[in-house]
């Protein structure tokens, strides 16, 4: 091998992203093309794609960044992907029509909202098996998200007009909080004290006391509010508005909108980088992920991904 060739080979190796070592990456399930697009958030470019089932939706990444878990809605399963090897790593039967996923802070549990059976499935990542399921009162659960402290899982139901609350210690539903029509995305304050829930048909953001399970405020958002992301410092909440191709930026102290940022068509679920400086928004009808600079509240990029991107997970 010549010195020049050796240098080129080394440069190519160093340029390849390795899950768990180069970070963060944004993982985007494309329900129309059955793939998971992987974006390097430093360059805002898609670096590779993986097959992820027939209609991938909810996506979470293991704490060590080596594995992605993706709900395959028509396949009724959880698809596991080896990110380091860029290959399939098996699947787990979940129940009919799994949707949004959540992962506990310690990475032990992945939860999946199961639409047809109105339950939340708990997958043990140590054994990669479905350990148990908890029935919820709300009909057609869409999202299931752990509170940061791991005490509760909040669940939104498309047809329930309420948020169901599961106590992870007792493995049972302990509360139900009425909200607006067609609740969707869920976010938590970093201290687990507050939950933020978007109601799509009423175009509202609900602020919920996550310990007393009561509504503290009902805020007007954009048209058909959907996804929710909370800044790591807890001072901003971002809500995607599917009906007017925008993201509303709420100040949590004043509980008011301080900025509105235009993005691609039909913005859905989204995620922030760990430092909170960039927000990645899946825009289904545009086939892009819009990137927002959160310090200036402006869109800085549209990244082409697969067909009908559903959400974003960042690790």
VMD Tcl script that draws the C-alpha trace (Angstrom):
set ca {
  {0.00 0.00 0.00}
  {1.48 3.34 -1.03}
  {1.67 6.18 1.53}
  {-0.87 8.20 -0.49}
  {-3.34 5.31 -0.62}
  {-2.83 4.64 3.07}
  {-3.65 8.25 3.92}
  {-6.79 8.13 1.76}
  {-7.95 4.89 3.37}
  {-7.40 6.32 6.85}
  {-9.33 9.46 5.94}
  {-12.27 7.39 4.71}
  {-12.32 5.32 7.90}
  {-12.22 8.41 10.09}
  {-15.01 9.98 8.05}
  {-17.38 7.08 8.73}
  {-19.75 7.77 11.63}
  {-19.64 5.12 14.32}
  {-22.63 4.87 16.62}
  {-21.68 5.50 20.22}
  {-18.44 7.31 19.30}
  {-19.43 10.17 16.96}
  {-22.46 12.04 18.18}
  {-25.07 13.18 18.11}
  {-27.02 11.60 15.28}
  {-30.67 12.12 14.41}
  {-32.65 8.98 13.57}
  {-35.70 9.50 11.36}
  {-38.31 6.77 10.69}
  {-39.87 7.14 7.22}
  {-43.24 5.45 7.26}
  {-43.73 5.79 3.49}
  {-40.44 4.21 2.47}
  {-39.88 1.76 5.33}
  {-36.47 3.12 6.27}
  {-34.60 4.81 9.07}
  {-32.55 7.80 7.88}
  {-29.50 8.68 9.98}
  {-28.41 12.34 10.03}
  {-25.07 13.62 11.30}
  {-26.14 16.71 13.25}
  {-22.72 18.28 12.85}
  {-23.00 18.41 9.06}
  {-26.80 18.08 8.71}
  {-26.41 15.39 6.08}
  {-27.90 11.92 5.81}
  {-25.00 9.52 6.28}
  {-26.86 6.23 5.80}
  {-30.27 4.54 5.80}
  {-31.45 1.20 7.14}
  {-34.55 -0.89 6.35}
  {-36.88 -0.55 9.35}
  {-40.06 -2.51 8.62}
  {-43.11 -1.84 6.49}
  {-44.26 1.37 8.19}
  {-41.81 2.56 10.87}
  {-43.05 5.12 13.35}
  {-41.94 5.45 16.97}
  {-38.16 5.37 17.41}
  {-35.85 5.42 20.43}
  {-32.12 4.78 20.81}
  {-30.39 2.80 23.54}
  {-28.45 4.69 26.21}
  {-25.12 3.54 24.79}
  {-26.14 4.55 21.26}
  {-25.56 1.13 19.74}
  {-29.15 0.08 19.08}
  {-32.32 1.64 17.70}
  {-35.81 0.40 18.49}
  {-38.49 1.16 15.90}
  {-42.21 0.35 15.96}
  {-43.37 -1.31 12.74}
  {-47.06 -0.47 12.78}
  {-48.49 -2.97 10.24}
  {-45.97 -5.61 11.31}
  {-47.19 -5.42 14.94}
  {-43.61 -5.59 16.14}
  {-40.63 -3.75 17.52}
  {-37.75 -3.76 15.05}
  {-34.26 -3.72 16.56}
  {-31.36 -2.27 14.58}
  {-27.65 -2.68 15.28}
  {-26.37 0.84 14.64}
  {-22.69 -0.02 14.93}
  {-23.01 -2.86 12.42}
  {-25.72 -1.08 10.40}
  {-27.86 -4.19 10.23}
  {-31.04 -5.76 11.56}
  {-30.86 -7.17 15.09}
  {-34.18 -9.00 15.38}
  {-37.73 -8.07 16.30}
  {-40.19 -8.42 19.17}
  {-43.95 -9.02 18.84}
  {-45.86 -6.16 20.48}
  {-49.55 -6.35 19.60}
  {-51.74 -4.89 16.89}
  {-50.72 -1.46 15.57}
  {-47.88 -0.14 17.76}
  {-47.24 3.61 17.54}
  {-45.11 5.93 19.67}
  {-42.23 4.66 21.78}
  {-40.56 5.84 24.97}
  {-37.40 4.74 26.74}
  {-36.54 4.98 30.44}
  {-33.60 7.18 31.42}
  {-31.56 4.14 32.45}
  {-32.36 2.38 29.18}
  {-33.89 -0.65 30.90}
  {-37.39 -0.30 29.47}
  {-38.85 0.58 26.08}
  {-42.58 1.27 26.07}
  {-44.89 1.16 23.05}
  {-48.42 2.53 22.68}
  {-50.56 -0.25 21.20}
  {-53.58 1.20 19.39}
  {-55.96 -1.68 18.86}
  {-55.73 -3.22 22.34}
  {-55.58 0.12 24.21}
  {-52.51 -0.80 26.18}
  {-48.85 0.02 26.66}
  {-46.32 -2.76 26.13}
  {-43.16 -2.79 28.26}
  {-40.07 -4.32 26.63}
  {-37.13 -5.35 28.81}
  {-33.99 -4.38 26.90}
  {-31.86 -6.78 28.97}
  {-33.65 -9.81 27.57}
  {-35.20 -8.16 24.50}
  {-38.62 -9.54 25.35}
  {-42.06 -8.06 25.94}
  {-42.22 -8.35 29.73}
  {-45.78 -7.15 30.37}
  {-48.50 -4.76 29.17}
  {-50.68 -2.25 31.01}
  {-54.23 -1.53 29.92}
  {-55.19 2.14 29.66}
  {-58.62 3.73 29.67}
  {-58.05 6.03 26.71}
  {-58.93 4.75 23.25}
  {-56.32 4.46 20.50}
  {-53.12 5.38 22.38}
  {-50.64 7.31 20.24}
  {-47.63 8.21 22.40}
  {-46.14 6.73 25.58}
  {-43.36 8.70 27.28}
  {-41.44 8.18 30.55}
  {-41.09 11.07 32.97}
  {-37.37 11.85 33.36}
  {-37.35 10.40 36.89}
  {-38.87 7.15 35.61}
  {-41.80 7.18 38.03}
  {-44.56 7.50 35.44}
  {-45.41 6.85 31.82}
  {-47.79 9.38 30.30}
  {-49.95 8.12 27.42}
  {-51.99 10.16 24.93}
  {-54.98 8.61 23.20}
  {-56.17 9.90 19.85}
  {-59.82 9.25 20.68}
  {-59.68 9.65 24.44}
  {-59.39 13.43 24.96}
  {-57.27 12.55 27.98}
  {-53.81 11.59 29.17}
  {-53.50 8.26 30.95}
  {-50.84 7.93 33.66}
  {-49.10 4.64 34.46}
  {-47.18 4.18 37.71}
  {-44.08 2.20 36.78}
  {-43.68 0.76 40.28}
  {-47.19 -0.69 40.50}
  {-47.45 -1.33 36.75}
  {-50.98 0.05 36.69}
  {-52.85 3.15 35.58}
  {-53.19 5.58 38.48}
  {-54.73 8.68 36.90}
  {-56.39 10.17 33.84}
  {-56.12 13.87 32.97}
  {-58.77 15.36 30.62}
  {-57.32 17.48 27.79}
  {-58.44 18.73 24.37}
  {-59.47 16.73 21.32}
  {-56.95 14.32 19.80}
  {-54.00 14.60 22.18}
  {-50.67 13.82 20.58}
  {-47.11 14.72 21.60}
  {-45.82 14.71 25.19}
  {-42.84 16.45 26.75}
  {-41.61 16.83 30.35}
  {-39.77 19.53 32.22}
  {-36.27 18.31 33.16}
  {-37.27 18.00 36.84}
  {-40.31 15.82 35.99}
  {-42.64 18.35 37.66}
  {-44.56 19.35 34.53}
  {-45.85 17.59 31.46}
  {-46.69 19.36 28.21}
  {-49.27 17.79 25.88}
  {-50.36 18.98 22.45}
  {-54.01 18.52 21.46}
  {-54.24 18.41 17.67}
  {-57.93 19.04 16.96}
  {-58.21 21.85 19.50}
  {-54.82 23.38 18.55}
  {-53.76 23.72 22.19}
  {-50.86 23.00 24.50}
  {-51.76 21.72 27.96}
  {-49.49 22.26 30.97}
  {-50.02 19.46 33.49}
  {-48.81 19.08 37.06}
  {-47.09 15.72 36.64}
  {-47.44 14.79 40.32}
  {-50.95 16.05 41.14}
  {-52.23 15.09 37.65}
  {-54.13 18.33 37.13}
  {-54.17 20.84 34.28}
  {-52.38 24.06 35.24}
  {-52.83 25.92 31.96}
  {-54.36 25.60 28.52}
  {-52.44 27.57 25.88}
  {-53.37 28.33 22.30}
  {-50.88 26.88 19.84}
  {-50.76 26.87 16.03}
  {-53.18 25.04 13.78}
  {-53.31 21.29 14.47}
  {-50.61 21.23 17.13}
  {-48.91 17.89 17.30}
  {-45.31 17.21 18.37}
  {-43.74 18.49 21.60}
  {-40.09 18.97 22.59}
  {-38.77 20.59 25.78}
  {-35.44 22.41 25.88}
  {-32.88 20.81 28.24}
  {-32.91 23.94 30.42}
  {-36.70 23.78 30.72}
  {-37.16 27.41 29.63}
  {-38.66 26.69 26.19}
  {-41.25 24.28 24.84}
  {-41.53 23.64 21.11}
  {-44.80 22.59 19.48}
  {-45.13 21.54 15.84}
  {-48.24 22.78 14.04}
  {-49.26 20.40 11.28}
  {-51.89 22.69 9.78}
  {-49.75 25.76 9.18}
  {-46.24 24.31 8.66}
  {-44.70 25.95 11.69}
  {-43.23 25.41 15.13}
  {-44.43 27.53 18.06}
  {-41.83 28.45 20.69}
  {-43.30 28.83 24.18}
  {-41.59 30.55 27.09}
  {-42.32 28.37 30.12}
  {-42.16 31.24 32.62}
  {-44.72 33.46 30.89}
  {-46.49 30.55 29.18}
  {-46.69 32.55 25.99}
  {-45.48 32.13 22.41}
  {-42.26 34.06 21.87}
  {-41.54 32.95 18.29}
  {-43.07 31.08 15.38}
  {-40.74 29.37 12.91}
  {-41.80 28.19 9.46}
  {-40.82 24.62 8.54}
  {-41.78 21.98 5.95}
  {-45.30 20.76 5.30}
  {-47.08 18.64 7.93}
  {-44.52 18.92 10.74}
  {-44.96 16.03 13.13}
  {-42.68 14.72 15.85}
  {-39.29 16.27 16.63}
  {-36.26 16.22 18.92}
  {-33.54 18.52 20.25}
  {-29.80 17.95 20.29}
  {-28.48 17.30 23.83}
  {-27.12 20.85 24.06}
  {-30.50 22.26 23.01}
  {-29.01 24.35 20.19}
  {-30.79 22.64 17.30}
  {-34.30 21.26 16.85}
  {-35.00 18.61 14.21}
  {-38.58 18.48 12.91}
  {-39.97 15.63 10.79}
  {-42.11 17.16 8.01}
  {-44.14 14.35 6.50}
  {-45.59 15.87 3.37}
  {-42.34 17.57 2.40}
  {-40.17 14.50 2.92}
  {-37.66 16.55 4.87}
  {-36.40 17.20 8.35}
  {-36.35 20.93 9.05}
  {-33.57 22.12 11.35}
  {-34.15 25.09 13.66}
  {-31.43 27.14 15.31}
  {-32.97 27.52 18.77}
  {-30.77 30.44 19.78}
  {-31.97 32.58 16.87}
  {-35.33 30.84 16.32}
  {-34.79 30.47 12.58}
  {-34.84 27.52 10.19}
  {-31.31 26.81 8.95}
  {-31.81 23.68 6.81}
  {-34.21 21.25 5.18}
  {-32.68 17.78 4.98}
  {-34.21 15.40 2.42}
  {-34.97 12.01 3.96}
  {-37.33 9.18 3.02}
  {-41.03 9.35 2.25}
  {-43.35 10.54 5.04}
  {-40.90 11.04 7.93}
  {-42.82 10.44 11.19}
  {-40.47 11.60 13.92}
  {-36.93 12.08 15.17}
  {-34.80 10.52 17.91}
  {-31.42 12.02 18.75}
  {-28.47 10.37 20.45}
}
mol new
graphics top color blue
foreach p $ca { graphics top sphere $p radius 0.5 }
foreach p [lrange $ca 0 end-1] q [lrange $ca 1 end] { graphics top cylinder $p $q radius 0.2 }
display resetview
